[in-house]
Amino acid sequence: MRSRGRSLPRAEWRVRAASLPPCLVIAAIFEISSTRARIRALLSRNAGDFGEIADWMTLIAGIAQCTIMVFSLLYYVHTVEGQPRAFPLRGKKPIMLPEVLFMQFDLTDEQRAIQETARRFTSEAITPHAAMWDEKCFFPRATVRAAAELGFGAICVSADQGGSGLGRLEAALIMEAMAHGCPSTSAFISIHNMAGWMIDRFGSASLKAKYLPSLVACEKLASYCLTEPGSGSDAAALKTRAVKEGSSYVVTGSKAFISGGGENEIYLVMVRTGQDGAKGISCLVIEKGMEGVSFGAQERKLGWHSQPTAQVNFANVRVPVENLLGAEGQGFSIAMQALDGGRINIAACSLGGAQRCLDEAVAYTRARHQFGQAIAGFQATQFTLADMETGLQAGRALLYLAADKVAVGAPDATRFSAMAKRFVTDTSMHAADRALQLHGGYGYLRDFPVERIYRDLRVHSILEGTNEIMRMIIAREMLRQ
Ligand SMILES: Cc1cc2nc3c(=O)[nH]c(=O)nc-3n(C[C@H](O)[C@H](O)[C@H](O)COP(=O)(O)OP(=O)(O)OC[C@H]3O[C@@H](n4cnc5c(N)ncnc54)[C@H](O)[C@@H]3O)c2cc1C
């Protein structure tokens, strides 16, 4: 599927300009030159003679026509093979044309190549080790570094900051592929990507220069800190406070359930700098080594064993004011925009894990014999497999569409991201459950990957907003229209 919203390379602009229909170009040249002649004629009159009102009206109409012509030409050039694209305006949100949003139901060659690279990396560097990581609660830092060498540590970070400069769909393809081996490790990399994107998108030049190079390379790893012991779903009620004192913010409070907590070096922390509610929240970049930062014990979890989770505490931590991301009061908006992309990635992690469960179930039911035949021969088994496949394909289609919408900043991107997260994580969890059932008692044993993936996927309907909160977002957006 083609991904829109990224600016075009200069060479492609030239090729497209050359493909403009001659009649359109001639009409534009004619309109511009006749308007120019009218302006000249009016200006050459005697001073004080402003001409007939009709002359001026004709001139204004001419200028309007010229403007429309120029925009038509630009829009045409920015259209690929007749498919509409986002209109790029440097530094601003792309202007979308919702009535002509278009989806192409296939991946481009470039996207397939990215997917293939991620699959190869997964089969070589993730799949063979995932069971051990889970068993020993081992965090595979070296593997995360290796992923960064392929550009997977900063997928949506712009190329001029050293990132891969790819879109949300490409990110989803990578996460899905890596989750086939280990949903937990893939999700960890997804959260690190989210933090890097936040700095790239909202950080000052100095903040980017300070943090992005090491984050892109995964030499340092970053966490996203929104949840607190007293505020989960009601995230805007957070209480961690940052008070400005001279050239620093003094931060006090605690963040709960932080992925990478204790291990990661960088923490993007949503803090209260102003009034109650969302508008009083800002985002600070806090380093592990700053005085007053401490961590709770590692949480003992059902799944996600390959990544650490811990409470992060701040006791009068002095954070330089330059470490403010965006403006004061913008933190909640930044956190929510990041989650639009984060939810796509979490859904992709569910999808990849569920696809692995389906693949395992197909292989197992072919090999396992009962009542004198392979259990894949029973119609009940076939119906289960068919339903799993249908659910995952439906989820994939919704996920890729949602990724595309987030990439171009479509007006309904948040709703689609929430729908994809809700549907794909639930459908994938169901598929993992069915795969485990098809394995019988063996599915309950650690010897088979479905047991691990079943545990890993469970948390995806809870974090980055529970699936109940996803329903609230979807309904709120629907009823607003
Ligand atoms: C392994 C793990 C890793 C995590 N990593 C991070 C991280 O890196 N960074 C971070 O900031 N957070 C992280 N989280 C926190 C996660 O985002 C929260 O757990 C989640 O948002 C839910 O908050 P809560 O646990 O406080 O549940 P609560 O908000 O207390 O919700 C409890 C139940 O009530 C329901 N509920 C709440 N409000 C409503 C409502 N209005 N209508 C209907 N139902 C409602 C919820 O859906 C849920 O079922 C992580 C959590 C886990 C388990």
The ligand as an ORCA input file, in Angstrom:
! r2SCAN-3c Opt
* xyz 0 1
  C       3.313     -4.355     31.209
  C       2.837     -2.945     31.188
  C       3.640     -1.973     30.612
  C       3.230     -0.640     30.612
  N       4.052      0.315     30.065
  C       3.726      1.630     30.214
  C       4.647      2.637     29.802
  O       5.718      2.358     29.272
  N       4.303      3.935     30.004
  C       3.119      4.289     30.580
  O       2.867      5.472     30.716
  N       2.223      3.346     30.978
  C       2.512      2.034     30.821
  N       1.628      1.055     31.235
  C       0.403      1.468     31.914
  C      -0.845      1.261     31.093
  O      -0.895      2.179     30.039
  C      -2.034      1.371     32.058
  O      -2.004      0.190     32.846
  C      -3.353      1.509     31.346
  O      -3.462      2.761     30.735
  C      -4.549      1.323     32.306
  O      -4.412      2.084     33.450
  P      -4.620      1.374     34.901
  O      -3.782      0.166     34.928
  O      -4.407      2.390     35.923
  O      -6.129      0.899     34.889
  P      -7.424      1.763     35.304
  O      -7.425      3.060     34.587
  O      -7.541      1.782     36.769
  O      -8.587      0.865     34.696
  C      -9.061     -0.341     35.319
  C     -10.239     -0.859     34.505
  O     -11.277      0.128     34.470
  C     -11.620      0.417     33.131
  N     -11.999      1.822     33.000
  C     -11.353      2.912     33.472
  N     -12.012      4.021     33.136
  C     -13.105      3.645     32.439
  C     -14.184      4.341     31.800
  N     -14.257      5.661     31.818
  N     -15.131      3.618     31.179
  C     -15.064      2.267     31.143
  N     -14.066      1.555     31.715
  C     -13.098      2.242     32.349
  C     -10.357      0.119     32.331
  O     -10.651     -0.093     30.960
  C      -9.855     -1.114     33.046
  O     -10.519     -2.242     32.561
  C       1.991     -0.288     31.193
  C       1.173     -1.283     31.745
  C       1.594     -2.594     31.747
  C       0.707     -3.630     32.373
*
